[in-house]
């Protein structure tokens, strides 16, 4: 509990000071001053002082309540609501056949690339409270698995339940990137971001993904790319399921973003933490605090006491 204007409390003793300092007045009835003996006949000695004392007490209590209302009594409270951040994020996830390869360790077990991405990616998305998050998946073709929404838990669930083969087993990186750009280009968010994750190389050849990234840059859309897998075309060009990390790096550079190379689950965790630092989430911001105001209750009590005083005065004069 606190007061918005505690200095107002100095007014509390004002009525007592006035009673103390101001001179008393002769008792009058109408326009005629009556001698005490005659006036006593109109106001019985045993009842009038008690009534006057009660009304004075009520008036003083009303004064206290009104002064308290002016001082602004309030209690601080913490809201569990996280405000909108003004940021739109679309995760573009590769669901090509190579994502089935089991070359990642997760909690001491050998798991597929997709399983590692699902575990870490879902955790990353759930930490984006306040952002609008969407999901685009691609294989032979791309489609929207989750539209942009503040319901990050729903999008995280879509990541956790994604299955290889639903969109074909090829790697249409450009299609996935282009669909994400189309979803973001008309948005009026303060920040628009694409996180592209792939473990292969574009196999469609229809659209140049680097050119698509340049278009995203002109639209004010940033792109972070994650090259997933132990081997890449630069160091092991003949390796099966090698990732085209060079193209993913060029995509990120064309969109003024950042490229990440992931070979282990620990690398993947580090990437999500790095993106969180680059695009801070409101989930880690201090909670919103507000004030619960009590002055209306004090004001209502003061007015009610004034009403009681007027009723008592009316009865005395009746």
ABEGO torsion letter per residue (X at the ends): XBBABAAAAAAAAAAAAAAAABBBBBBBBEABBBBAAAAAAABBAAAAAAAAAAAAAAAAAAAAAAAAAAAGBBBBBBBABBBBAGBBBBBBBBABAAAABBABBBGGBBBBAAAAAAAAAAAAAAAABGBBBBBBBBBABBBBABBBBABAAAAAAAAAABBBGAAEABBBAAAAAAAAAAAAAABABABBBBBBBBABBBAAGABBAAAAAAAAAAAGBBBBBBBBEABBAAABAABBGBBBAAAAAAAAAAAGBBBBBBABAAAAAAAAAAAAAABBBAAABBBBBBBBBAAAAAAAAAAAAAAAAAAAAAAAAX
